[in-house]
């Protein structure tokens, strides 16, 4: 009887741990002339958002989104982004995959996630200015200042894309209380593509 209770307690603790965390993948496609720093900026922008809310010292995850621990995986491929996505999905259960880059679209990645619980997220519109001389809103100024303080360099529109994706995920997961309802999560992320304000 004690063995059964111990096994049940272990299974319950594993289920509770999974319920309090989720996995996000950044599938980053770069054009042939792009530098690797674009992918770094996307990742850094995303990670900045994971530290803004619910973060705490000595955490083991990559940060928090929606009140839950988030673990971030990055698949960056210039020549064959689909190979990067395929390899990542074979290794790890991904709850949300952010698809960013000129050579990728949700439609090209969707066949890889068919039959899985992975929700795909397309890039959204950000308030980040296209040129450095453009007028910046207070939210954009706060993002630039926080990014520079955290990473020591000026963010680009690529960093804003990563930040925007994480903020949209935060809002959707917080509203759903998790990632288990993929249909509701997918709908919330789709709706925030053009209407999300930092």
Secondary structure, 3 states (H helix, E strand, C coil): CHHHHHHHHHHHHHHHHHHCEEEEEEEEECCCCCCCHHHHHHHHHHHHHHHHCCCCCCCCCCCEECCEEEEEEEEEECCCHHHHHHHHHHHCCCCEEEEEECCCCHHHHHHHHCCCCCEEEECCCCCCCCCCCCCCCHHHHHHHHHHHHHHCCCCCHHHHHHHHHHHHHHHHHHHHCCCCCHHHHHHHHHHHHHHCCC
